[in-house]
Amino acid sequence: MNPAQGEQGRREGAASQAARDRVPRVDPYGFERPEDFDYASYEEFFSTYLVILTRRAIKWSKLLKGSSSVQKSMRVKRYIRKGVPLEHRARIWMGVSGAQAQMEQNPGYYHRLLQGERNDSLEEAIRTDYYSPAMLGLKTDQEVLGELVRMKIPAVADLMEGHGVLWTLVVSRWFICLFIDILPVETVLRIWDCLFNEGSKIIFRVALTLIKQHQAFILEATSFPDICDKFKQITKGNFVTECHTFMQKIFSEPGSLSMTTITKLRESCRARLLTQGFQDGPLRRKVFKMVVLR
């Protein structure tokens, strides 16, 4: 290393330490930042993002002024895609997801549930089969993602198939955790803003954007372990940290993606999985341990 490179390294180290001293170890949402958190890059990003947050907060306050409820509309959809301010998130999520309506239609249900009362139809409406014992919904949506990749990013699909890599092995945590502990928390919350309003197609948009944006990087993989490692790496870095730009990308990068297309793919993938007998208990537990508990 020459003296100039050494001096540059020392300056970068000092800047990183200064940013670490200024940025709290615990984020505004109560999560402790990971050990490898890039404080300097985050501070640089947030200095510009704060301006956007302030502007959005003013617009949301005007939109919600004098209103006791939030109704879905094109304007609300546009606002949500640009981000919901923290102070309004609870109200917006409850409204657009339908949770507020369910709560008003079933007053006191939570307390009755604690006392042992059950409403099977309400629970079924709330719970998806991602988290059912068979986890069939989870596996179905991973297969749907595989089909979408084959349609939109065929080179990556061919790479996965050529090395025998199951989608379960690389994206299960994306679906089970809805990207929490996978992507930066500000980005996750922006994803959830849209997820509660537009439904599960947002999960596929995020996944496809991550894969398509890093297609060349993924295609450098030459082995099974290499592919798995590439998929871990694509969830880190400035692309996912800069959440405002990232959210713009998820609505442009994958192209057209209708709920009708996803529903049809779910039906065909689910039927195929049932024919293959995926609900076999030992196989399901093996996959769960390999992917989720590692």
C-alpha positions as CSV (number, residue, x, y, z in Angstrom):
1,M,0.0,0.0,0.0
2,N,1.4,3.4,-1.0
3,P,1.3,6.4,1.4
4,A,-1.6,8.0,-0.5
5,Q,-3.7,4.8,-0.2
6,G,-2.8,4.6,3.5
7,E,-3.9,8.2,4.1
8,Q,-7.2,7.6,2.3
9,G,-7.8,4.5,4.4
10,R,-7.2,6.5,7.6
11,R,-9.6,9.2,6.5
12,E,-12.3,6.7,5.6
13,G,-11.8,5.0,8.9
14,A,-12.1,8.3,10.8
15,A,-15.2,9.3,8.9
16,S,-16.8,5.9,9.6
17,Q,-16.0,6.2,13.3
18,A,-17.4,9.7,13.4
19,A,-20.6,8.6,11.8
20,R,-20.8,5.7,14.3
21,D,-20.6,8.2,17.1
22,R,-23.3,10.3,15.7
23,V,-25.8,7.6,14.6
24,P,-27.6,5.8,17.5
25,R,-26.9,2.1,17.9
26,V,-30.6,1.5,18.3
27,D,-32.8,2.8,15.4
28,P,-35.9,4.9,15.8
29,Y,-38.1,1.8,15.7
30,G,-36.3,0.1,18.6
31,F,-34.1,-2.3,16.6
32,E,-30.4,-2.7,17.3
33,R,-28.3,-2.1,14.3
34,P,-26.3,-5.1,13.0
35,E,-22.6,-5.4,13.6
36,D,-21.7,-4.8,10.0
37,F,-24.0,-1.7,9.7
38,D,-22.5,0.9,7.4
39,Y,-22.9,4.1,9.6
40,A,-21.2,6.4,7.1
41,S,-23.3,5.4,4.1
42,Y,-26.5,5.5,6.2
43,E,-25.8,9.0,7.5
44,E,-25.2,10.2,4.0
45,F,-28.4,8.6,2.7
46,F,-30.5,9.8,5.6
47,S,-29.4,13.4,5.3
48,T,-31.2,13.5,1.9
49,Y,-34.1,11.2,2.9
50,L,-35.0,13.4,5.9
51,V,-36.0,16.1,3.4
52,I,-38.3,13.6,1.7
53,L,-39.8,12.5,5.0
54,T,-40.5,16.1,6.0
55,R,-42.2,16.8,2.7
56,R,-44.3,13.6,2.8
57,A,-45.4,14.3,6.4
58,I,-46.8,17.7,5.4
59,K,-48.8,16.2,2.6
60,W,-50.1,13.3,4.7
61,S,-51.2,15.7,7.5
62,K,-53.2,17.7,4.9
63,L,-54.7,14.5,3.5
64,L,-55.8,13.2,6.9
65,K,-56.9,16.5,8.4
66,G,-60.5,16.2,9.7
67,S,-60.9,12.6,8.6
68,S,-61.5,9.8,11.1
69,S,-60.9,7.0,8.6
70,V,-58.7,6.1,5.6
71,Q,-60.4,5.0,2.4
72,K,-58.5,3.3,-0.4
73,S,-58.2,5.5,-3.5
74,M,-55.7,6.3,-6.3
75,R,-54.5,9.3,-4.4
76,V,-54.0,7.3,-1.2
77,K,-52.3,4.6,-3.2
78,R,-49.9,7.2,-4.7
79,Y,-49.2,8.6,-1.3
80,I,-48.5,5.2,0.2
81,R,-46.1,4.3,-2.6
82,K,-44.1,7.4,-1.7
83,G,-44.0,6.5,2.0
84,V,-46.2,6.8,5.1
85,P,-44.7,8.9,7.9
86,L,-44.0,7.1,11.1
87,E,-46.6,9.1,13.0
88,H,-49.4,8.0,10.6
89,R,-48.4,4.4,10.0
90,A,-50.5,2.7,12.6
91,R,-53.7,4.4,11.4
92,I,-52.9,3.9,7.7
93,W,-52.0,0.2,8.1
94,M,-55.1,-0.5,10.1
95,G,-57.3,1.3,7.6
96,V,-56.1,0.1,4.2
97,S,-55.4,-3.5,5.4
98,G,-59.0,-4.0,6.6
99,A,-57.9,-4.6,10.2
100,Q,-59.8,-1.6,11.5
101,A,-63.0,-2.8,9.9
102,Q,-62.5,-6.3,11.3
103,M,-61.9,-4.9,14.7
104,E,-65.0,-2.8,14.6
105,Q,-67.1,-5.7,13.3
106,N,-65.7,-8.0,16.1
107,P,-65.5,-5.7,19.2
108,G,-63.7,-7.3,22.2
109,Y,-62.6,-10.4,20.2
110,Y,-59.0,-10.2,21.4
111,H,-60.0,-10.3,25.0
112,R,-62.4,-13.1,24.4
113,L,-59.6,-15.0,22.5
114,L,-57.5,-14.7,25.6
115,Q,-60.3,-16.3,27.6
116,G,-60.4,-19.2,25.2
117,E,-63.1,-18.2,22.8
118,R,-62.4,-19.1,19.1
119,N,-63.8,-17.8,15.8
120,D,-62.5,-20.2,13.2
121,S,-63.8,-18.2,10.2
122,L,-62.2,-15.0,11.4
123,E,-58.9,-16.7,12.2
124,E,-58.9,-18.3,8.7
125,A,-59.5,-14.9,7.1
126,I,-56.5,-13.4,9.0
127,R,-54.0,-16.3,8.8
128,T,-52.4,-17.4,5.5
129,D,-51.2,-20.9,5.0
130,Y,-47.6,-19.6,5.1
131,Y,-47.8,-20.4,8.8
132,S,-50.0,-23.4,8.7
133,P,-48.5,-26.7,9.7
134,A,-48.1,-27.8,6.1
135,M,-46.5,-24.4,5.1
136,L,-48.1,-25.1,1.6
137,G,-48.7,-21.4,1.0
138,L,-45.1,-20.6,1.5
139,K,-43.8,-23.3,-0.8
140,T,-46.5,-22.3,-3.4
141,D,-45.3,-18.7,-3.5
142,Q,-41.7,-19.7,-3.8
143,E,-42.7,-21.8,-6.8
144,V,-44.6,-18.8,-8.2
145,L,-41.5,-16.6,-7.8
146,G,-39.6,-19.3,-9.7
147,E,-42.1,-19.2,-12.6
148,L,-42.0,-15.4,-12.7
149,V,-38.2,-15.4,-12.8
150,R,-38.4,-17.9,-15.7
151,M,-40.7,-15.5,-17.5
152,K,-38.9,-12.3,-16.7
153,I,-35.2,-13.2,-16.0
154,P,-34.7,-16.6,-17.7
155,A,-30.9,-16.6,-17.5
156,V,-31.2,-16.7,-13.7
157,A,-33.8,-19.4,-13.8
158,D,-31.5,-21.5,-16.1
159,L,-28.6,-21.0,-13.6
160,M,-30.7,-22.2,-10.7
161,E,-32.0,-25.2,-12.6
162,G,-28.5,-26.1,-13.9
163,H,-27.1,-26.2,-10.4
164,G,-30.1,-27.9,-8.8
165,V,-30.8,-25.0,-6.5
166,L,-34.3,-24.9,-5.0
167,W,-35.9,-21.5,-4.5
168,T,-36.8,-22.7,-1.0
169,L,-33.1,-22.6,-0.2
170,V,-32.5,-18.9,-1.1
171,V,-35.8,-17.0,-0.6
172,S,-37.7,-18.7,2.2
173,R,-36.8,-16.1,4.8
174,W,-37.8,-13.3,2.4
175,F,-41.4,-14.7,2.4
176,I,-41.6,-16.0,5.9
177,C,-40.3,-12.8,7.5
178,L,-41.6,-10.4,4.8
179,F,-38.0,-9.1,4.5
180,I,-37.6,-8.1,8.2
181,D,-34.1,-8.8,9.3
182,I,-33.3,-9.2,5.6
183,L,-33.4,-5.6,4.3
184,P,-32.8,-2.4,6.2
185,V,-35.7,-1.5,8.5
186,E,-36.6,1.8,6.7
187,T,-36.9,-0.2,3.5
188,V,-38.9,-3.0,5.1
189,L,-41.4,-0.4,6.5
190,R,-41.8,1.2,3.1
191,I,-42.4,-2.3,1.6
192,W,-45.0,-3.0,4.3
193,D,-46.8,0.3,3.6
194,C,-47.5,-1.0,0.1
195,L,-48.1,-4.6,1.2
196,F,-50.9,-3.6,3.5
197,N,-52.5,-1.6,0.7
198,E,-51.9,-3.6,-2.4
199,G,-51.5,-7.1,-1.2
200,S,-49.0,-9.9,-1.6
201,K,-48.0,-9.0,-5.2
202,I,-45.7,-6.5,-3.5
203,I,-43.6,-9.4,-2.1
204,F,-43.0,-10.6,-5.7
205,R,-42.2,-7.1,-6.9
206,V,-39.5,-6.8,-4.3
207,A,-38.1,-10.2,-4.9
208,L,-38.0,-9.7,-8.7
209,T,-36.4,-6.3,-8.3
210,L,-33.6,-7.7,-6.1
211,I,-32.9,-10.5,-8.6
212,K,-33.2,-8.5,-11.8
213,Q,-31.1,-5.6,-10.5
214,H,-28.3,-8.0,-9.6
215,Q,-28.7,-10.4,-12.5
216,A,-25.2,-10.0,-13.8
217,F,-23.8,-10.5,-10.3
218,I,-25.9,-13.7,-9.7
219,L,-24.8,-15.1,-13.1
220,E,-21.2,-14.9,-12.0
221,A,-21.9,-17.9,-9.7
222,T,-20.3,-21.2,-10.7
223,S,-21.6,-23.5,-8.0
224,F,-24.4,-24.4,-5.6
225,P,-22.9,-22.7,-2.6
226,D,-21.8,-19.7,-4.7
227,I,-25.4,-19.1,-5.8
228,C,-26.7,-19.2,-2.2
229,D,-24.0,-16.7,-1.2
230,K,-24.9,-14.4,-4.1
231,F,-28.5,-14.3,-2.9
232,K,-27.4,-13.3,0.6
233,Q,-25.3,-10.5,-0.8
234,I,-27.9,-8.9,-2.9
235,T,-29.9,-7.9,0.2
236,K,-27.1,-5.6,1.3
237,G,-25.6,-2.4,0.1
238,N,-26.7,1.1,-1.0
239,F,-29.3,-0.2,-3.4
240,V,-31.5,-1.5,-0.6
241,T,-30.5,1.1,1.9
242,E,-31.7,4.0,-0.3
243,C,-35.3,3.0,0.3
244,H,-37.0,5.8,-1.7
245,T,-35.2,4.9,-4.9
246,F,-35.6,1.2,-4.1
247,M,-39.4,1.6,-3.8
248,Q,-39.5,3.4,-7.2
249,K,-37.6,0.5,-8.7
250,I,-40.0,-2.2,-7.5
251,F,-42.8,-0.6,-9.5
252,S,-40.7,-0.2,-12.7
253,E,-38.0,-3.0,-12.8
254,P,-40.3,-6.1,-12.9
255,G,-42.6,-4.7,-15.5
256,S,-46.3,-5.6,-15.6
257,L,-47.4,-7.9,-12.7
258,S,-51.1,-8.3,-12.1
259,M,-52.8,-10.1,-9.3
260,T,-54.6,-12.1,-11.9
261,T,-51.3,-13.5,-13.1
262,I,-50.2,-14.3,-9.6
263,T,-53.5,-16.0,-8.8
264,K,-53.3,-18.2,-11.9
265,L,-49.7,-19.2,-11.1
266,R,-50.6,-19.9,-7.5
267,E,-53.4,-22.3,-8.6
268,S,-51.1,-24.2,-11.0
269,C,-48.1,-24.3,-8.6
270,R,-50.3,-25.4,-5.6
271,A,-51.9,-28.2,-7.7
272,R,-48.4,-29.4,-8.8
273,L,-47.1,-29.4,-5.2
274,L,-50.1,-31.3,-3.9
275,T,-49.6,-33.9,-6.7
276,Q,-46.0,-34.2,-5.6
277,G,-47.0,-34.7,-2.0
278,F,-45.0,-31.8,-0.6
279,Q,-47.0,-31.9,2.6
280,D,-44.9,-34.8,3.8
281,G,-44.0,-33.9,7.4
282,P,-40.3,-35.0,7.5
283,L,-39.5,-33.2,4.2
284,R,-41.2,-30.1,5.4
285,R,-39.3,-30.1,8.7
286,K,-36.0,-30.7,7.0
287,V,-36.5,-27.7,4.7
288,F,-37.6,-25.5,7.6
289,K,-34.4,-26.4,9.6
290,M,-32.1,-25.9,6.6
291,V,-33.5,-22.5,5.6
292,V,-35.1,-20.8,8.6
293,L,-33.1,-22.0,11.6
294,R,-29.6,-21.8,10.1
